[in-house]
Amino acid sequence: MEDNRSRLLWRCRRGIREMDIVLQEFLNQSYDTLSDTEKISFSKLLNEADLDILNWIMEKDEPENDGVKNIIKLIRHSRKKN
């Protein structure tokens, strides 16, 4: 399991520093509480382009995939708590 987390942490490293922080904080603070389905959706999110993820997090656009859309909502919610 730790090996998977290390891979996810590496995949959270993006070309935009702010996104690195947002995704890594979400992984460290919320990932363990996600359902298996949500974990798969988080992994799918990490396959997306940086600018798409940024636009989704900033509420400028929404992903088409419902699972990814749910993860984006969870990330936004976690950011509001901080």
N, C-alpha and C positions, 0 to 999 in steps of 0.2 A: 504493500500500500504506500509506503514511504517513497518507493521508486516512482510510482505514479504521480505523487505530489511533487516530486522534484521535476518531473517532466512537465507538469502543468505550470509550475513556477517558471520554468524556462520559457514556456510558450506564452506566458503573460508578459514577457519582455518584448516590447513593441518598438516601433520607430519614433514614438511620441512619448516623452518622459511622463507627462501627466497620465497617459493611459497605463504606463507601467505601474504607477502608484495606485491608480483606481483598481486595476485588475488584481494586482498582488495583494492589496488590502482586502479585497473581496475574498480571494482565495484563502488568506490567512484567518480572516474573521468569520466567514460564513460557509465556506465549502463543506465543512464537516457536518453541517446541519441540513444540507441539501438531500433530497431524495435521489435514488439512483437515476431516475429519469432526468432530474434537474442537473445532475453531474454530467450526464451525456450531453445535455443542451449547452452547458458551460463549455465543454470540450468543442462542440460544434461552433460556438461563438468564437473561440480562439482560432478557428479556421478562416474567419472572415477578414476582410481588408481593414486595416487600421482606421481609415477615414470613415468607413461605414460604421464601425463600432463607436467611434467618437461621436458621429452624428446621432446615433441611436441613444447613447448615454446623455447627450445634450438635448435630447427631445426634438431634434431637427428632422428626424425621419424615424421610421419604425421598420424592424426586420419583418420579412414575410413569414418566416418560420415561427409558429406559435411557441415552441419550446424556447427558442432564442429570445423571443419577445418577452417571455416570462422571466428569463434570467436578467435581461436588461432592466426590467421593472425591479427585480430584487437588488440589483446593483445600485440603481437610482435610490431606492429606499435605504439601503445601507449607507449611502453617501449623506443622506439627509440626517441620519442619526449621529453622524460624526461631527 
